[in-house]
Amino acid sequence: MSQDLREMFKRIDSVSKESMKDGHEERFLKRMEEELPMAKRASFPLYKIAASLIILFGLGALIFIKISVPEPIDATVVEKGIAFPEEKGISLGDLSPDLKKVEDYYMVNINLELSQLKISDRNKALIDSFMEQLEALNVEYKKLNTELNEIGPNDQTITALIKNLQLRLLLLHKLRDKLQELKKISNEEGKNDLITSI
Protein backbone atom coordinates (compact mmCIF):
# COMPACT_ATOMS: atom_id res chain seq x y z
CA MET A 1 0.00 0.00 0.00
CA SER A 2 2.86 2.27 0.32
CA GLN A 3 3.10 4.38 -2.76
CA ASP A 4 5.45 7.08 -3.52
CA LEU A 5 3.65 10.38 -3.42
CA ARG A 6 5.93 11.87 -5.99
CA GLU A 7 4.84 9.25 -8.51
CA MET A 8 1.19 9.97 -7.81
CA PHE A 9 1.63 13.67 -8.39
CA LYS A 10 3.45 13.07 -11.65
CA ARG A 11 0.51 11.00 -12.90
CA ILE A 12 -1.99 13.69 -11.86
CA ASP A 13 0.06 16.38 -13.60
CA SER A 14 0.06 14.39 -16.84
CA VAL A 15 -3.75 14.05 -16.69
CA SER A 16 -4.32 17.70 -15.88
CA LYS A 17 -2.28 18.90 -18.84
CA GLU A 18 -5.12 17.96 -21.10
CA SER A 19 -6.92 21.12 -22.09
CA MET A 20 -10.61 21.58 -22.21
CA LYS A 21 -12.52 22.49 -25.32
CA ASP A 22 -12.79 26.12 -26.24
CA GLY A 23 -15.75 27.90 -24.63
CA HIS A 24 -16.14 25.28 -21.92
CA GLU A 25 -16.16 27.84 -19.12
CA GLU A 26 -18.77 30.01 -20.84
CA ARG A 27 -21.02 27.00 -21.47
CA PHE A 28 -20.60 25.95 -17.84
CA LEU A 29 -21.58 29.40 -16.52
CA LYS A 30 -24.56 29.60 -18.88
CA ARG A 31 -25.82 26.18 -17.84
CA MET A 32 -25.31 27.04 -14.17
CA GLU A 33 -27.36 30.20 -14.66
CA GLU A 34 -30.16 28.20 -16.24
CA GLU A 35 -30.17 25.54 -13.51
CA LEU A 36 -29.63 27.82 -10.53
CA PRO A 37 -30.74 31.33 -11.38
CA MET A 38 -29.69 33.94 -8.85
CA ALA A 39 -32.56 35.83 -7.27
CA LYS A 40 -32.30 39.52 -7.87
CA ARG A 41 -31.99 41.30 -4.58
CA ALA A 42 -33.09 44.82 -3.86
CA SER A 43 -30.21 47.12 -3.41
CA PHE A 44 -28.93 47.53 0.13
CA PRO A 45 -28.82 51.33 0.09
CA LEU A 46 -32.62 51.39 -0.30
CA TYR A 47 -33.06 49.30 2.89
CA LYS A 48 -30.54 51.43 4.74
CA ILE A 49 -32.32 54.63 3.78
CA ALA A 50 -35.71 53.21 4.79
CA ALA A 51 -34.37 51.97 8.14
CA SER A 52 -32.73 55.34 8.83
CA LEU A 53 -35.95 57.19 8.09
CA ILE A 54 -37.94 54.91 10.41
CA ILE A 55 -35.42 55.41 13.22
CA LEU A 56 -35.38 59.18 12.75
CA PHE A 57 -39.18 59.31 12.68
CA GLY A 58 -39.37 57.24 15.90
CA LEU A 59 -36.82 59.42 17.71
CA GLY A 60 -38.59 62.57 16.55
CA ALA A 61 -41.92 61.28 17.84
CA LEU A 62 -40.36 60.28 21.17
CA ILE A 63 -38.76 63.71 21.63
CA PHE A 64 -42.01 65.43 20.68
CA ILE A 65 -43.97 63.39 23.23
CA LYS A 66 -41.39 64.06 25.97
CA ILE A 67 -41.48 67.80 25.28
CA SER A 68 -45.24 68.16 24.88
CA VAL A 69 -46.31 66.07 27.91
CA PRO A 70 -44.72 67.42 31.09
CA GLU A 71 -44.14 64.91 33.84
CA PRO A 72 -46.13 65.52 37.02
CA ILE A 73 -44.14 67.30 39.67
CA ASP A 74 -44.28 65.91 43.16
CA ALA A 75 -44.83 68.71 45.62
CA THR A 76 -42.85 68.56 48.82
CA VAL A 77 -44.33 70.07 51.96
CA VAL A 78 -42.02 72.34 53.88
CA GLU A 79 -43.35 74.27 56.83
CA LYS A 80 -41.47 77.45 57.48
CA GLY A 81 -42.04 77.66 61.21
CA ILE A 82 -41.32 74.03 62.09
CA ALA A 83 -37.55 74.22 62.04
CA PHE A 84 -35.54 74.93 65.17
CA PRO A 85 -37.02 77.66 67.34
CA GLU A 86 -36.03 81.11 66.14
CA GLU A 87 -36.85 82.95 69.34
CA LYS A 88 -34.07 84.56 71.29
CA GLY A 89 -33.35 83.21 74.70
CA ILE A 90 -32.76 79.68 75.80
CA SER A 91 -34.23 76.66 74.09
CA LEU A 92 -34.46 73.05 75.10
CA GLY A 93 -31.10 72.32 73.46
CA ASP A 94 -29.38 75.08 75.43
CA LEU A 95 -30.08 73.46 78.79
CA SER A 96 -27.82 70.41 78.46
CA PRO A 97 -26.02 68.39 75.78
CA ASP A 98 -28.38 65.47 76.36
CA LEU A 99 -31.45 67.63 75.83
CA LYS A 100 -29.83 69.12 72.73
CA LYS A 101 -29.42 65.60 71.31
CA VAL A 102 -33.07 64.83 72.07
CA GLU A 103 -34.26 68.08 70.47
CA ASP A 104 -32.03 67.59 67.43
CA TYR A 105 -33.19 64.00 67.00
CA TYR A 106 -36.86 64.92 66.96
CA MET A 107 -36.45 68.05 64.84
CA VAL A 108 -34.39 66.21 62.22
CA ASN A 109 -36.92 63.37 62.04
CA ILE A 110 -39.84 65.82 61.85
CA ASN A 111 -38.19 67.71 59.01
CA LEU A 112 -37.31 64.44 57.27
CA GLU A 113 -40.92 63.24 57.43
CA LEU A 114 -42.11 66.60 56.10
CA SER A 115 -39.66 66.51 53.22
CA GLN A 116 -40.85 63.06 52.16
CA LEU A 117 -44.50 64.07 51.87
CA LYS A 118 -45.83 64.08 48.31
CA ILE A 119 -48.99 66.04 47.69
CA SER A 120 -51.45 65.00 45.01
CA ASP A 121 -55.08 65.82 44.31
CA ARG A 122 -56.19 62.65 46.09
CA ASN A 123 -54.32 63.26 49.35
CA LYS A 124 -54.32 67.06 49.62
CA ALA A 125 -57.28 67.23 52.02
CA LEU A 126 -55.75 64.59 54.31
CA ILE A 127 -52.38 66.35 54.37
CA ASP A 128 -54.01 69.72 55.02
CA SER A 129 -55.89 68.37 58.05
CA PHE A 130 -52.71 66.88 59.49
CA MET A 131 -50.81 70.12 58.80
CA GLU A 132 -53.40 72.05 60.83
CA GLN A 133 -52.84 69.72 63.77
CA LEU A 134 -49.08 70.03 63.31
CA GLU A 135 -49.33 73.83 63.28
CA ALA A 136 -51.32 73.72 66.52
CA LEU A 137 -48.55 71.64 68.11
CA ASN A 138 -45.97 74.08 66.73
CA VAL A 139 -47.80 77.04 68.32
CA GLU A 140 -47.93 75.14 71.61
CA TYR A 141 -44.18 74.44 71.35
CA LYS A 142 -43.50 78.16 70.94
CA LYS A 143 -45.64 78.92 74.01
CA LEU A 144 -43.75 76.32 76.01
CA ASN A 145 -40.45 77.77 74.83
CA THR A 146 -41.59 81.25 75.89
CA GLU A 147 -42.56 79.83 79.28
CA LEU A 148 -39.11 78.24 79.53
CA ASN A 149 -37.53 81.67 78.99
CA GLU A 150 -39.85 83.55 81.35
CA ILE A 151 -40.09 81.13 84.28
CA GLY A 152 -36.83 79.30 83.78
CA PRO A 153 -36.12 75.63 83.25
CA ASN A 154 -38.19 73.19 85.28
CA ASP A 155 -39.06 69.53 84.87
CA GLN A 156 -42.66 70.16 83.81
CA THR A 157 -41.74 72.54 80.98
CA ILE A 158 -38.88 70.36 79.74
CA THR A 159 -41.12 67.28 79.78
CA ALA A 160 -43.87 69.19 77.95
CA LEU A 161 -41.40 70.35 75.26
CA ILE A 162 -40.16 66.80 74.70
CA LYS A 163 -43.74 65.45 74.64
CA ASN A 164 -44.63 68.10 72.06
CA LEU A 165 -41.78 67.00 69.80
CA GLN A 166 -42.80 63.37 70.25
CA LEU A 167 -46.42 64.17 69.38
CA ARG A 168 -45.39 66.02 66.24
CA LEU A 169 -43.28 63.10 65.07
CA LEU A 170 -46.04 60.63 65.96
CA LEU A 171 -48.54 62.74 64.02
CA LEU A 172 -46.28 62.68 60.94
CA HIS A 173 -45.87 58.91 61.25
CA LYS A 174 -49.66 58.54 61.33
CA LEU A 175 -49.92 60.77 58.27
CA ARG A 176 -47.38 58.63 56.45
CA ASP A 177 -49.30 55.46 57.35
CA LYS A 178 -52.60 56.99 56.19
CA LEU A 179 -51.00 58.04 52.89
CA GLN A 180 -49.69 54.51 52.36
CA GLU A 181 -53.16 53.10 53.04
CA LEU A 182 -54.67 55.59 50.59
CA LYS A 183 -52.09 54.62 47.97
CA LYS A 184 -52.77 50.92 48.55
CA ILE A 185 -56.53 51.44 48.20
CA SER A 186 -56.08 53.42 44.98
CA ASN A 187 -53.77 50.72 43.60
CA GLU A 188 -56.36 48.04 44.40
CA GLU A 189 -59.09 50.11 42.75
CA GLY A 190 -56.87 50.49 39.69
CA LYS A 191 -56.34 46.71 39.56
CA ASN A 192 -60.07 46.10 39.93
CA ASP A 193 -60.80 48.55 37.12
CA LEU A 194 -58.27 46.76 34.96
CA ILE A 195 -59.77 43.35 35.75
CA THR A 196 -63.33 44.47 34.99
CA SER A 197 -62.27 46.08 31.71
CA ILE A 198 -60.72 42.80 30.54
C-alpha positions in Angstrom: 0.0 0.0 0.0 2.9 2.3 0.3 3.1 4.4 -2.8 5.4 7.1 -3.5 3.6 10.4 -3.4 5.9 11.9 -6.0 4.8 9.3 -8.5 1.2 10.0 -7.8 1.6 13.7 -8.4 3.5 13.1 -11.7 0.5 11.0 -12.9 -2.0 13.7 -11.9 0.1 16.4 -13.6 0.1 14.4 -16.8 -3.8 14.1 -16.7 -4.3 17.7 -15.9 -2.3 18.9 -18.8 -5.1 18.0 -21.1 -6.9 21.1 -22.1 -10.6 21.6 -22.2 -12.5 22.5 -25.3 -12.8 26.1 -26.2 -15.8 27.9 -24.6 -16.1 25.3 -21.9 -16.2 27.8 -19.1 -18.8 30.0 -20.8 -21.0 27.0 -21.5 -20.6 26.0 -17.8 -21.6 29.4 -16.5 -24.6 29.6 -18.9 -25.8 26.2 -17.8 -25.3 27.0 -14.2 -27.4 30.2 -14.7 -30.2 28.2 -16.2 -30.2 25.5 -13.5 -29.6 27.8 -10.5 -30.7 31.3 -11.4 -29.7 33.9 -8.9 -32.6 35.8 -7.3 -32.3 39.5 -7.9 -32.0 41.3 -4.6 -33.1 44.8 -3.9 -30.2 47.1 -3.4 -28.9 47.5 0.1 -28.8 51.3 0.1 -32.6 51.4 -0.3 -33.1 49.3 2.9 -30.5 51.4 4.7 -32.3 54.6 3.8 -35.7 53.2 4.8 -34.4 52.0 8.1 -32.7 55.3 8.8 -36.0 57.2 8.1 -37.9 54.9 10.4 -35.4 55.4 13.2 -35.4 59.2 12.7 -39.2 59.3 12.7 -39.4 57.2 15.9 -36.8 59.4 17.7 -38.6 62.6 16.6 -41.9 61.3 17.8 -40.4 60.3 21.2 -38.8 63.7 21.6 -42.0 65.4 20.7 -44.0 63.4 23.2 -41.4 64.1 26.0 -41.5 67.8 25.3 -45.2 68.2 24.9 -46.3 66.1 27.9 -44.7 67.4 31.1 -44.1 64.9 33.8 -46.1 65.5 37.0 -44.1 67.3 39.7 -44.3 65.9 43.2 -44.8 68.7 45.6 -42.9 68.6 48.8 -44.3 70.1 52.0 -42.0 72.3 53.9 -43.3 74.3 56.8 -41.5 77.5 57.5 -42.0 77.7 61.2 -41.3 74.0 62.1 -37.5 74.2 62.0 -35.5 74.9 65.2 -37.0 77.7 67.3 -36.0 81.1 66.1 -36.8 83.0 69.3 -34.1 84.6 71.3 -33.4 83.2 74.7 -32.8 79.7 75.8 -34.2 76.7 74.1 -34.5 73.1 75.1 -31.1 72.3 73.5 -29.4 75.1 75.4 -30.1 73.5 78.8 -27.8 70.4 78.5 -26.0 68.4 75.8 -28.4 65.5 76.4 -31.5 67.6 75.8 -29.8 69.1 72.7 -29.4 65.6 71.3 -33.1 64.8 72.1 -34.3 68.1 70.5 -32.0 67.6 67.4 -33.2 64.0 67.0 -36.9 64.9 67.0 -36.4 68.0 64.8 -34.4 66.2 62.2 -36.9 63.4 62.0 -39.8 65.8 61.9 -38.2 67.7 59.0 -37.3 64.4 57.3 -40.9 63.2 57.4 -42.1 66.6 56.1 -39.7 66.5 53.2 -40.8 63.1 52.2 -44.5 64.1 51.9 -45.8 64.1 48.3 -49.0 66.0 47.7 -51.4 65.0 45.0 -55.1 65.8 44.3 -56.2 62.6 46.1 -54.3 63.3 49.3 -54.3 67.1 49.6 -57.3 67.2 52.0 -55.8 64.6 54.3 -52.4 66.4 54.4 -54.0 69.7 55.0 -55.9 68.4 58.0 -52.7 66.9 59.5 -50.8 70.1 58.8 -53.4 72.1 60.8 -52.8 69.7 63.8 -49.1 70.0 63.3 -49.3 73.8 63.3 -51.3 73.7 66.5 -48.5 71.6 68.1 -46.0 74.1 66.7 -47.8 77.0 68.3 -47.9 75.1 71.6 -44.2 74.4 71.3 -43.5 78.2 70.9 -45.6 78.9 74.0 -43.8 76.3 76.0 -40.5 77.8 74.8 -41.6 81.3 75.9 -42.6 79.8 79.3 -39.1 78.2 79.5 -37.5 81.7 79.0 -39.8 83.6 81.4 -40.1 81.1 84.3 -36.8 79.3 83.8 -36.1 75.6 83.2 -38.2 73.2 85.3 -39.1 69.5 84.9 -42.7 70.2 83.8 -41.7 72.5 81.0 -38.9 70.4 79.7 -41.1 67.3 79.8 -43.9 69.2 78.0 -41.4 70.4 75.3 -40.2 66.8 74.7 -43.7 65.4 74.6 -44.6 68.1 72.1 -41.8 67.0 69.8 -42.8 63.4 70.2 -46.4 64.2 69.4 -45.4 66.0 66.2 -43.3 63.1 65.1 -46.0 60.6 66.0 -48.5 62.7 64.0 -46.3 62.7 60.9 -45.9 58.9 61.2 -49.7 58.5 61.3 -49.9 60.8 58.3 -47.4 58.6 56.4 -49.3 55.5 57.3 -52.6 57.0 56.2 -51.0 58.0 52.9 -49.7 54.5 52.4 -53.2 53.1 53.0 -54.7 55.6 50.6 -52.1 54.6 48.0 -52.8 50.9 48.6 -56.5 51.4 48.2 -56.1 53.4 45.0 -53.8 50.7 43.6 -56.4 48.0 44.4 -59.1 50.1 42.7 -56.9 50.5 39.7 -56.3 46.7 39.6 -60.1 46.1 39.9 -60.8 48.5 37.1 -58.3 46.8 35.0 -59.8 43.3 35.8 -63.3 44.5 35.0 -62.3 46.1 31.7 -60.7 42.8 30.5 
